[in-house]
Amino acid sequence: MKYSPQQEKELMTEIWSPMIKDNPYNFVKYCFPWGQKDTPLEDFSGPRAWQEKILKEITTHIQRNERLPSPEMFRLAVASGRGIGKSALVAWLILWMLSTRLGCTIIVTANTEQQLRSRTWAELGKWLTLAINSHWFAKTATAIKPNAWFEEALTRDLKIDTGYYYAQAQLWSEENPDAFAGIHSNYGVCLIMDEASGIPQQIYSVSEGFFTEPTSDRYWFCFSNPRRNTGPFYDCFHANRAFWKNEQIDSRTVENTDKELFQRMLEQYGEDSTVARVEVMGEFPRADDDAVIPMELVRAAINRDVSLTASEPIIWGLDVARYGGDSSALCVRQGNTVFEIKTFGSMDLMQLCGIIKNRYDETTALDRPSEILVDVIGLGAGVVDRLSEQNLPARGINVAEAPATSKNYLNLRAELWFKVKEWLAGRDCCLPNDDELVAELASPVYKYTSSGKIKIESKEEMKKRGIKSPDKADALALTMASSAVSFGGSQSFMGYNFRKPLKSRIIRVG
């Protein structure tokens, strides 16, 4: 449709009126041909209930900001099952911002290029075509910008700087996260993360820099199937819940979704399966399919009452920092109880050895460790040598060596981590209430090598995902290599009996 100058003026007046400009629900109802014959929307009267709720929450936020001395930012995370209309809502939010926050900058990202371009951006194109003001904008494969005539009018008549006026599809990069930063606009900034569960922490951290300008129009939206029970998207609903509005949506409760498909999925996989929880119910899995240790096992062990025999030996596990940003960690375990896990910041080896020696000397004879197990990779060998010189019962553990008792693992590190898992699964163990330890134990993932061996994600690989080094968890895993005792449940995993001590790979250094 071609608009006359008078019609164009009337259209702009309508869209920029407070009732539409500051009310995204009204914008969506006004700008698209709901119920109109011979359009894709002829059988639809408006947004679905969950979409309407979110659009109206934004309106409430805008109204509240008008009364605040310093405007607040709007953060929303939506975890849901499949097929509920997330991509449609994303398209509406983009078009609302572009149409009413003139001069604004919008960045849209996703976990994969296919998701971003073939789904998110394709859906945006469909809704742009239907919009009453579609002629204001031009869409490319990766961006939407104002058409030349519209940009000229804004610059000439409204004195708006259009240099950063666009919506852009932009992939994030773990190798170069800073390339994702540097977006600023006084007219409004919006960041939309699609399939946000797969986006790593460093991208979330860099994204904070988008919102440094004190504009009242700052919006951060995260949409995803909740595929992981760790990471920044999970934290939006848990550790960082205070900073985010959040919605969890069961696909079965949404209008015009395929209820028969969801029922078949429940019957095929089971209502308590990860597939059902993530793809249908919009709930986080009890554990990542590839997580070494399920979060539920870790949390169940916090402050659990367990029996403790005084005769059980005490084991210390010492994970020595290899890099400047890492910390050395000491785990104190007696039997099935972890009494303490402590970290030590940046220090040289002699300082670390001095701390361990003082700790040992200050401990009563009955409470001293039978063994101090130290990872000898990197700088750990020097620590073992020094502690051994001082007559402490230090033993070096090379976690990169072959597994001690099972050929199913790539190396000893994998074997020790799965021994921790089995120990926790035995349900007769206790961990301290330590949030860092909880997160570290549940963070590493595993995979199978081409030869079928189980490999645990390395610290370097974890850092590439934006996850800190699991120093405390590694210290706990080291205690599982003790030659003095063996622990764990009565089960076996991959043919390995976890009650058998790992003697064969205990190496005396010195």
N, C-alpha and C positions, 0 to 999 in steps of 0.2 A: 504493500500500500504506500502510495506517495502522498505525503502530507503537504497541505498549503502552508504558507507562513503563519497564518492565523491558527490553523490546527496544531502546528508545531509549538506555537506559543502556549496554547491551551494544554497540550500534552506535558510540556515542561512545568507549567504551573501546577498541574495535578500531581505529578510525580514528586515535585519538590515541596509540596505542601506538607506541614507537620504530620498530618494524619497518615500519609504514606511514607514520607522520608524517614520518619523516626519510628515506624511501625512496619517491620519486615513482613508480618503476616498480611497486613493490608496491601503491601506492595505486591506480594505473590498473588493475592486474590484479584488485584486490579490489572496486573501486567500480562496475565496469561488467559487464554480463552476457555475458561472452565465451563463445561456443559455446552459449548457451542458445537452445533452440528457440522459434520465433515471436518473435524479437527481431531487430533489424537486424544483430546481431553473431553470429547462429547459425553462420555460415560462417567465423568468425574466432576464432583462439585467443588473440590478444593483439596488442600493438603490433608494427609492422614493425621490422626489424633496426636501421635507422638511428634510429628513434624510441627504441627500447630503449637503444641506446648513449648517447643524450643524457640520458635519464632516469637512467641509472646513473652518468653523469658528475656529475650534480647530487648524487647520494648520496655519491659520493666527496668532492665539495667540502664537503658538510656534515660528514662525518667528519673531514676535514682541519681545518676551522675550529674544531672542538672542541679541537684540540691547539695552536692558535695563540694567543698572548697578545692579538693584535688581529685580529678577524675580517676576512676579505677578502671582496670583492664578486665575484659570479659574472657574467661577461660571455660571451655566446655569440652568434656570428653564423653563420647558415646560408645559404649560397648554393646554389640548386638549380634543376633543371628543374621543369617543371610536373607537377601531379598526383601528388605523392609523399606527401601527407598532412600538409602544414605546418599547415593550419587545425585539424586534429584535435589535433596536438601542442599548439598554442596553447590550445585549449579545455581539454586535460588539465592544463596548467600552471596555468591560471587556477583551475580547480576544486581542484587540489591545494593551492594557496596559500590559497584561501578556507577550505578544510576543515581545514587543519592549522596555519596561521599566523593564529590567531584575532586579529582586530583589524587585520589588514594592509590595505595599500592597493595596488591594482593599476590601472595605467593601460594601456590598449590603444589604439594609434593606427595609422593606415595612411595611405597616400598620397592616397586619395580617400575621400569619404563613401560611395560605392557599395561600395568594397572593405571598408570598416570595418563597415558595417551589413548589407549584403546577403550578404557572404561570411563575414567573421570572426565577427561577432556572431551571424549565423544558425547557423553551425556550432557555436558555443558553446551556443546554445539546444538543439540536437539532443542534445549530450552531457550537458547538464544534465538533460534529461528522462530519460536512461538511468541517471543516477547513483543509487546506492543511498541517498544522503543528499540527494536533490534537494529534499526537503521542508524542508531547512534554509534555503533561499534563495528569493528572489523576483526574477524577471528582468523588466526593462523594456526599452524600445527602446534605451537607452544605458547601463544599469547593472544590476549584480547586487548585491543587499544581503541581509543576514540577515532572515529572516522575523521578525515581531514577537515571537513566542513564543521563538524561538531567541536573539534579541538580548536579551530580558529575562532569560533564563536565564544567558547569559554575563555580563551586568552584575551580576546578583544573586549568582550562585554563584561565579563565577571573577574577579569584580571587573575585568573587561576594559572598557576605554574603547572603545566601538564608534562613536565619532564619525567616524572615518575608515576604517571597516571596509566596504569595497566594492571591486568591480571596475567600472571605468568606461570606456566608449568615448569617446575625446576626440580631435577633430581638431586638428591643429596649424595655426598661422597664421603665414605669413611677415610679415604686416603687424604682428602683435602677438605675437611669440614669447614674451614674458614671461608671457602668459596661460597658457602651458603649464607654467609653473614653480609652485613653492610647495607641492609635495606632500611631506609628511613623516609618518613613522610609526615609532614605536619597536618596533612589533610585526612589522615587515617591509614592504618596498617592492619592487614588481616593475613594471618597464616593459617592455612588449612592442611592438615596432615591426614591423608587417606591411607587406610591399612596401617595405622600408626603403631600397632603392636610390634611391627617388625623394624621400626626406626630406632637406631641406637641412642644411647644417652648423650654422646658428644654432639649429636645433631640437635637434640632438645636443648642442651646447654648453650650452643651457639645461637639457637633461635631466640633465646632471651634478649639478645642484642637487637632484635627487630623493634622492640617496644620501649626504647629509651626516650623517645620524644613524648612530651607530656600531653599528647592529644587525648581527647575524650573518646575517640574512635579507635580503640585497640582491641582486636579480637583474635583469639587463638582457639581453633577448633581441632579436635582430634577424633577421628572416626575409625573404628576397627572391629573386626571380629576379635574377641579377646583370646588370642592364640597362646600367649605365654603368661605364666604366673610369676614372672620376674620382669624387670625392666621399667623404663620410665612410663609407659602407658599403664602398666599395672599399678605403678605408684600413684597415678592420678586418682585411683579409686581406693588407695590404701595409705601409704606413708605420706603422700602429698595431697590427700583428700581436702584438707582445709583450703587449698589454693585453687581448687577446681570445682565447678559444677559438674555433676556427672549423671549419666543416665545409662541404665542397663535395660535392654529391650529384648523380650522373648518374641521371636518371629511369629509364634502361634497367636499372639495377642494383637497383631497388626492387621488392619483391614486389607482385603484384596491380596493376601499372600497365599501361597500354595500349601494349604493345610495338609493335603494328602501326602505331598512330598515329605513334609516334616514328620508325619506319622510313620511313614516308611523308614525314615532315617532312625527314628527312635526304636522301631521294631528290629531293624537290621543290626544296629550297633549297641542298643541298650540305653535306657534313660540315664544311666550313670556314666556313660562312656564320655571320653573327651570330645568325640565328634558331636554327640548330642548337646553337650554343655556349650561348646563353642559355636557350632553352626546353627543350632536351633534356639537354645535358651539364652544365648548371649552372656553366658557365665564363663568366668575364667576356669581353665582346667585345674584339677587338683594337682596336677604336675605336668610340666612340659613333656611331650612324648620323648624328647631327646635329652631331658635333664637327667643327670647322674642320680641326684637325690631329690625326691619329691618334697616340695615345701611342707606338705602335711606331716611327713615324718619328722622334720626338723621342729616344727612348732609343737608337735605332740610331746617332744622330749624336754621342752622348756620347763624347768622347775618341777619335773616329775619326781614323786617319792619312789626311791629305789632302795633295795637292801644294800648295805655296805659292810663288808667284813674287813676288820682292821688289819688282818694278815695279808690282804691283797696288796701287791706291790704298787708303788707309785711310779708313774712314767712321765717324763717330760719330753715334749716334742718341740724342737726349735727350728723354725723356718727362718733362714738368714736372708736378709734383703739383698737382691742382686742389682737393683737400680736405685737411683737417687730418689725417685718418687715412691718406692715401696718401703714397707716397714718390716722389721724383724718381728716375729711373733713367738711367744712361748705359751704352750698348752700344758696344763697340769692335770693329769688324769690318774685316778685310783680306781681300779676295777671299772665298773660301768658308770662312774660319775666323773664328769669334768668339773673341777672345782674353779678353775680360773683360766682365762685366755687373755694375755696381755701383749700389747704391741709396744715396740720401741722405735722412735723416730730415727731420722738420719744420724748415723754415728759410725765411727770406724770400728774395725774388728776388735781392737784391743779394748775399746770402751764397752762393746757388747759382751766380750768375755769377762770383763771386770764385773759387770752387772750380774751375769749368771753365777760367777764365783761368789760374789757377796750374797746373792740370794741363797745359794747352796749352804754357805757357812752359817747364815742366820737361821737356817731351818734345823729343827731338832732332828736328832738321829733317826727317830721313828718316822719322821715325815720327809726324809730325804729320798730322792728318786733312786730306784734300782738302775735305771738307765736314763741317759739324756740322748735322745735320738735326733741327729742333726742332718739336714739335707746337705750333702757335700757338693752338689752342683754349684758352680760359681764360687762364691767366697766361703762357703760352708766348711770346706776341707781345712782351711786355716783355723777356723773356730774349734773344730774337733781336736786338731793338733795342740792348740794352746790349752784347752780344757783338760785334755789328757795329761799334759805336762804338770798340771796342777792337781792331778790325781782325782779328777772328777770322772764318773762313769760314762764318758761320752762315747758314742758310737756313730759312725758315719753311715748314712743311708743314701745310696745313689739311685734316685727314683727314675733315672733314665735307663737303668739296666733292665735286663729281661725280667719278667715276672718271676716270683719265687716258687709258686706252686701250680700255676695254671697257664697253659699255652694259649688260652682264649684272649689274653690281654697283650697289648703291644709292649707295655713296659710295667715296671713296678708301680709307678704313679697311678696308673689306671687300676691296678689290683688293690692298692691301698684305699683309693677313693670308693671302690665298690665294697671294700670291707667296712668302711664307715657306713655305707648305705645299709648293709646287712646288720650291722651293730644297732643302728637306729630302728630297723624293722623288727628286731628282737623284742622291742617294747619294754626292756628292762634296763634303761639307760637314762641318764639325766644330763642336760645341757644347761649352762647358765643363761639367764635372760639377757642376751646380747644381740641387738639388732644387726650389727655388722656381721657377726658370726652366722646368724640366720640367713642373711642375704648371700653371703659368700658360699655357704653350703649348697644353696639352691641354684646358684648361677651357672656353674660349668655344665656344658653339654658333652655328649659323647657321640661317636659315630663309629662305623665299621670301616676298616681299611680294605683295600682290594684283596687282601689275603684272608679277610674275615675276622681280624683281630679287633678288639675293642680299644679305641683310642680316646683319651680324655683331652678335651680342649686345653691347650697350653695357656700359660699366663700371657704370652705375647698375643695369641689369638683373642683372648678375652679383652685385652686392651684395645684391639682393633674394633671390637664391638662396643667400646665405651664402658667396659666393666672393669672395676679396679681389681688389682691383684688379690686373690683369695688367701692372704697371708695367714689369717687365723685358722681358716679351714685346712690349709696345708699343714699347719702345725698339729692340728688334731689328727689328720691322716697319718702323720709320721708316728704317732703313738701306737698306731695299729701294726707297726713293724716290729714291735717288741719281741725279744726272744724269751722274756720272762713269763709272759702270760699270753693267753689268747682269749678273744671275746667274740660275741656275736650270737645270733639266734641259732636255732637248731637246724635251720634250712641250709641249703647250699645254693649257690648261684653259678650257673654255667659249669657245673661239675666241681666247683671248689668248695670244700668244707671250711667255713670260716672259723671253726673252733681250732683249726690247726695253726700253730704259730708260724710266722714267716722267718724261719731261722736261716734259710739258705742264702739270703741276700743281706744279712747283717754283716757289715764290714767293720772290723776294728782298724782304726787309723792310728798309726804311730807304733 
